[in-house]
């Protein structure tokens, strides 16, 4: 399991909204109900290999894209200090040797807040029948 897969697993593993999740690289794909799927992907919004956001795609399995939203980590958990520089958007950095890590300090509670925000948004697409059966 690489760094990104581990972060997706820690943030979104074991939730009650995304069923049968599959994680590969920077992407998680799972079911919301019989027709809807969700795709979560760490993305860069400006600088290559600075993954500062998570892109959420809601997909209908037969009709395609329903919605897409990009949430920047800094908009959810606030700006951080980056090696002495205040007010920097938090991001994950991938070095040229493919080693990846959080470049700015991000706590477990920060990650939980990111996950909760994403899952609140995704949960709006879950059918009432799926939500009530859990």
Backbone as CSV, one residue per row, in Angstrom:
resi,resn,N_x,N_y,N_z,CA_x,CA_y,CA_z,C_x,C_y,C_z
1,UNK,0.851,-1.166,0.000,0.000,0.000,0.000,0.901,1.235,0.000
2,UNK,0.656,2.136,-0.961,1.461,3.354,-1.002,0.893,4.416,-0.056
3,UNK,1.571,5.552,0.044,1.177,6.621,0.962,-0.256,7.090,0.709
4,UNK,-0.601,7.357,-0.545,-1.925,7.877,-0.870,-3.019,6.856,-0.547
5,UNK,-2.774,5.596,-0.874,-3.739,4.544,-0.552,-3.951,4.455,0.960
6,UNK,-2.871,4.573,1.725,-2.972,4.547,3.176,-3.791,5.707,3.722
7,UNK,-3.574,6.897,3.165,-4.338,8.069,3.618,-5.819,7.913,3.281
8,UNK,-6.141,7.438,2.087,-7.541,7.213,1.727,-8.175,6.177,2.650
9,UNK,-7.428,5.121,2.934,-7.953,4.074,3.820,-8.184,4.629,5.230
10,UNK,-7.227,5.398,5.763,-7.382,5.964,7.104,-8.543,6.959,7.163
11,UNK,-8.711,7.752,6.117,-9.747,8.782,6.131,-11.142,8.225,5.860
12,UNK,-11.254,7.244,4.958,-12.578,6.833,4.487,-12.902,5.357,4.720
13,UNK,-11.971,4.600,5.278,-12.241,3.196,5.565,-13.238,3.067,6.699
14,UNK,-14.173,2.154,6.575,-15.111,1.888,7.652,-16.233,2.894,7.814
15,UNK,-16.494,3.728,6.823,-17.623,4.666,6.941,-18.916,3.964,6.518
16,UNK,-20.053,4.584,6.833,-21.357,3.979,6.544,-21.989,4.490,5.255
17,UNK,-21.258,5.276,4.489,-21.825,5.891,3.286,-21.303,5.231,2.015
18,UNK,-20.000,5.003,1.965,-19.384,4.414,0.771,-19.253,2.912,0.988
19,UNK,-19.899,2.139,0.126,-19.905,0.685,0.240,-18.945,0.067,-0.774
20,UNK,-18.342,-1.044,-0.399,-17.452,-1.815,-1.257,-16.361,-0.925,-1.881
21,UNK,-15.633,-0.157,-1.055,-14.619,0.745,-1.616,-13.424,-0.007,-2.185
22,UNK,-12.920,0.504,-3.282,-11.696,0.013,-3.910,-10.731,1.186,-3.971
23,UNK,-9.510,0.983,-3.491,-8.522,2.054,-3.447,-7.317,1.647,-4.280
24,UNK,-6.960,2.519,-5.224,-5.781,2.308,-6.052,-5.102,3.658,-6.254
25,UNK,-3.849,3.742,-5.862,-3.116,4.991,-6.031,-3.752,6.124,-5.248
26,UNK,-4.057,7.228,-5.924,-4.668,8.398,-5.289,-6.188,8.391,-5.396
27,UNK,-6.790,7.239,-5.726,-8.223,7.180,-6.032,-8.949,6.123,-5.212
28,UNK,-10.136,6.482,-4.727,-11.057,5.553,-4.089,-12.332,5.553,-4.920
29,UNK,-12.839,4.376,-5.229,-14.100,4.238,-5.948,-14.994,3.312,-5.135
30,UNK,-16.240,3.728,-4.919,-17.162,2.915,-4.142,-18.604,3.148,-4.554
31,UNK,-19.511,2.360,-3.976,-20.938,2.432,-4.280,-21.657,3.283,-3.245
32,UNK,-22.626,4.071,-3.727,-23.526,4.789,-2.827,-24.865,4.073,-2.739
33,UNK,-25.331,3.566,-3.872,-26.555,2.769,-3.923,-26.487,1.922,-5.181
34,UNK,-27.605,1.373,-5.626,-27.586,0.483,-6.782,-27.120,1.177,-8.055
35,UNK,-27.391,2.462,-8.195,-27.055,3.172,-9.420,-25.899,4.156,-9.298
36,UNK,-25.663,4.691,-8.104,-24.660,5.747,-7.958,-23.352,5.228,-7.384
37,UNK,-22.265,5.754,-7.942,-20.914,5.466,-7.481,-20.264,6.775,-7.071
38,UNK,-19.251,6.686,-6.230,-18.486,7.863,-5.852,-17.015,7.591,-6.142
39,UNK,-16.348,8.606,-6.644,-14.910,8.547,-6.898,-14.268,9.693,-6.140
40,UNK,-13.347,9.369,-5.237,-12.592,10.362,-4.490,-11.147,10.290,-4.967
41,UNK,-10.560,11.435,-5.252,-9.199,11.435,-5.786,-8.426,12.641,-5.253
42,UNK,-7.226,12.387,-4.714,-6.347,13.480,-4.334,-5.850,14.149,-5.603
43,UNK,-5.994,15.477,-5.682,-5.606,16.204,-6.893,-4.779,17.437,-6.537
44,UNK,-4.076,17.928,-7.537,-3.307,19.156,-7.440,-4.092,20.263,-8.123
45,UNK,-4.227,21.408,-7.458,-4.968,22.512,-8.069,-4.045,23.586,-8.629
46,UNK,-2.750,23.386,-8.541,-1.862,24.430,-9.043,-0.470,23.941,-9.384
47,UNK,0.218,23.363,-8.435,1.611,22.964,-8.624,1.667,21.454,-8.748
48,UNK,2.357,20.961,-9.756,2.470,19.522,-9.973,3.034,18.831,-8.740
49,UNK,2.460,17.702,-8.404,2.859,16.850,-7.289,2.645,17.485,-5.922
50,UNK,1.893,18.586,-5.857,1.427,19.178,-4.601,-0.070,18.900,-4.535
51,UNK,-0.452,17.821,-3.876,-1.847,17.405,-3.824,-2.525,18.136,-2.665
52,UNK,-3.238,19.200,-3.018,-3.807,20.097,-2.016,-5.323,20.039,-1.938
53,UNK,-5.926,19.046,-2.584,-7.388,18.974,-2.624,-7.830,17.534,-2.855
54,UNK,-9.114,17.329,-2.625,-9.734,16.052,-2.963,-10.886,16.341,-3.911
55,UNK,-10.891,15.632,-5.035,-11.956,15.793,-6.021,-12.978,14.689,-5.793
56,UNK,-14.238,15.095,-5.722,-15.345,14.169,-5.494,-16.157,14.095,-6.780
57,UNK,-16.316,12.903,-7.317,-17.156,12.711,-8.501,-18.271,11.745,-8.141
58,UNK,-19.498,12.139,-8.434,-20.658,11.268,-8.261,-21.018,10.780,-9.659
59,UNK,-21.084,9.471,-9.826,-21.288,8.873,-11.137,-22.501,7.958,-11.133
60,UNK,-23.337,8.071,-12.148,-24.417,7.114,-12.371,-23.803,6.000,-13.201
61,UNK,-23.975,4.766,-12.793,-23.259,3.668,-13.459,-23.660,3.478,-14.921
62,UNK,-24.837,3.967,-15.339,-25.250,3.812,-16.733,-25.297,5.132,-17.493
63,UNK,-25.421,6.261,-16.784,-25.597,7.544,-17.465,-24.420,8.498,-17.325
64,UNK,-23.405,8.123,-16.531,-22.215,8.957,-16.426,-22.230,9.938,-15.272
65,UNK,-21.502,11.034,-15.453,-21.278,12.007,-14.380,-22.566,12.677,-13.934
66,UNK,-22.742,12.763,-12.615,-23.865,13.459,-12.005,-23.378,14.784,-11.418
67,UNK,-22.230,14.744,-10.741,-21.700,15.940,-10.088,-20.206,15.767,-9.869
68,UNK,-19.501,16.890,-9.796,-18.077,16.883,-9.476,-17.782,18.119,-8.646
69,UNK,-17.036,17.930,-7.570,-16.663,19.031,-6.680,-15.215,18.825,-6.243
70,UNK,-14.468,19.904,-6.146,-13.107,19.848,-5.643,-13.054,20.643,-4.351
71,UNK,-12.595,19.996,-3.278,-12.478,20.641,-1.972,-11.004,20.746,-1.601
72,UNK,-10.536,21.978,-1.423,-9.149,22.180,-1.013,-9.027,21.922,0.483
73,UNK,-7.946,21.262,0.871,-7.734,20.941,2.277,-7.729,22.203,3.138
74,UNK,-7.105,23.269,2.648,-7.031,24.509,3.406,-8.384,25.147,3.646
75,UNK,-9.325,24.939,2.727,-10.676,25.471,2.916,-11.422,24.714,4.012
76,UNK,-11.017,23.480,4.256,-11.674,22.652,5.270,-10.988,22.792,6.624
77,UNK,-9.662,22.674,6.655,-8.942,22.644,7.936,-8.156,23.920,8.214
78,UNK,-8.193,24.850,7.295,-7.494,26.111,7.512,-6.060,26.076,7.020
79,UNK,-5.443,27.233,7.023,-4.061,27.357,6.585,-3.127,26.862,7.682
80,UNK,-1.944,26.416,7.292,-0.971,25.838,8.225,0.363,26.563,8.104
81,UNK,1.258,26.287,9.051,2.638,26.753,8.960,3.424,25.736,8.159
82,UNK,4.186,26.205,7.200,4.972,25.334,6.319,6.445,25.624,6.563
83,UNK,7.056,24.841,7.439,8.478,25.002,7.750,8.811,26.446,8.097
84,UNK,7.993,27.037,8.977,8.237,28.390,9.450,7.496,29.475,8.695
85,UNK,6.908,29.159,7.564,6.139,30.134,6.796,4.665,29.986,7.157
86,UNK,4.054,31.027,7.733,2.645,30.908,8.120,1.696,31.041,6.925
87,UNK,0.468,30.592,7.130,-0.615,30.776,6.163,-0.364,30.125,4.806
88,UNK,-0.080,28.830,4.845,0.132,28.049,3.636,-0.961,26.992,3.546
89,UNK,-1.509,26.779,2.363,-2.483,25.718,2.183,-1.807,24.363,2.406
90,UNK,-2.402,23.491,3.213,-1.804,22.173,3.437,-1.865,21.323,2.168
91,UNK,-0.829,20.501,2.000,-0.785,19.632,0.827,0.103,18.418,1.079
92,UNK,-0.112,17.407,0.239,0.751,16.233,0.209,1.729,16.438,-0.936
93,UNK,2.942,16.065,-0.707,4.011,16.283,-1.679,4.536,14.935,-2.136
94,UNK,4.751,14.805,-3.445,5.354,13.597,-3.993,6.697,13.979,-4.595
95,UNK,7.764,13.447,-4.013,9.110,13.741,-4.503,9.368,13.008,-5.809
96,UNK,10.446,13.379,-6.480,10.770,12.776,-7.774,11.049,11.277,-7.665
97,UNK,11.417,10.800,-6.485,11.657,9.362,-6.304,10.375,8.627,-5.897
98,UNK,9.232,9.283,-6.057,7.899,8.739,-5.761,7.612,8.605,-4.268
99,UNK,8.468,9.122,-3.409,8.172,9.148,-1.975,7.184,10.276,-1.728
100,UNK,6.119,9.978,-0.968,5.077,10.979,-0.716,4.848,11.122,0.782
101,UNK,4.425,12.319,1.191,4.134,12.602,2.585,3.401,13.933,2.674
102,UNK,2.795,14.208,3.852,2.203,15.517,4.094,3.352,16.495,4.272
103,UNK,3.451,17.482,3.421,4.528,18.455,3.501,4.255,19.472,4.603
104,UNK,3.006,19.792,4.803,2.590,20.680,5.885,2.022,19.817,7.002
105,UNK,2.131,20.236,8.247,1.645,19.398,9.344,0.122,19.263,9.334
106,UNK,-0.347,18.015,9.301,-1.781,17.718,9.313,-2.009,16.651,10.379
107,UNK,-2.862,16.953,11.335,-3.113,16.049,12.453,-4.195,15.027,12.107
108,UNK,-4.332,14.041,12.980,-5.397,13.049,12.806,-6.768,13.724,12.870
109,UNK,-6.925,14.717,13.721,-8.216,15.414,13.794,-8.465,16.245,12.529
110,UNK,-7.404,16.789,11.914,-7.545,17.477,10.628,-8.045,16.512,9.556
111,UNK,-7.449,15.323,9.524,-7.854,14.309,8.538,-9.298,13.873,8.769
112,UNK,-9.678,13.746,10.037,-11.061,13.376,10.354,-12.023,14.463,9.895
113,UNK,-11.646,15.728,10.038,-12.497,16.826,9.589,-12.637,16.823,8.063
114,UNK,-11.533,16.546,7.365,-11.592,16.433,5.898,-12.558,15.312,5.519
115,UNK,-12.397,14.147,6.139,-13.257,13.004,5.829,-14.717,13.303,6.134
116,UNK,-14.989,13.905,7.287,-16.369,14.227,7.652,-17.002,15.193,6.660
117,UNK,-16.250,16.185,6.222,-16.762,17.166,5.261,-17.082,16.502,3.932
118,UNK,-16.167,15.662,3.459,-16.382,14.955,2.193,-17.576,14.009,2.310
119,UNK,-17.645,13.259,3.392,-18.735,12.294,3.551,-20.086,12.971,3.733
120,UNK,-20.118,14.136,4.376,-21.373,14.897,4.465,-21.870,15.262,3.077
121,UNK,-20.960,15.692,2.221,-21.318,16.069,0.851,-21.776,14.837,0.060
122,UNK,-21.002,13.776,0.129,-21.324,12.548,-0.607,-22.637,11.954,-0.119
123,UNK,-22.898,12.033,1.179,-24.103,11.461,1.758,-25.385,12.057,1.212
124,UNK,-25.314,13.275,0.683,-26.506,13.893,0.094,-26.992,13.122,-1.125
125,UNK,-26.117,12.332,-1.745,-26.488,11.578,-2.937,-26.933,10.157,-2.631
126,UNK,-26.745,9.719,-1.411,-27.128,8.374,-1.044,-28.643,8.275,-0.980
127,UNK,-29.198,7.207,-1.545,-30.649,7.047,-1.508,-31.107,6.811,-0.077
128,UNK,-32.323,7.233,0.246,-32.847,7.087,1.597,-32.908,5.619,2.012
129,UNK,-33.204,4.739,1.093,-33.281,3.318,1.391,-31.946,2.771,1.844
130,UNK,-30.853,3.189,1.208,-29.520,2.736,1.588,-29.166,3.291,2.961
131,UNK,-29.454,4.545,3.212,-29.111,5.175,4.484,-29.886,4.533,5.633
132,UNK,-31.146,4.203,5.413,-31.967,3.650,6.483,-31.647,2.186,6.758
133,UNK,-31.110,1.473,5.751,-30.827,0.057,5.945,-29.559,-0.176,6.735
134,UNK,-28.770,0.875,6.962,-27.501,0.700,7.666,-27.636,0.798,9.127
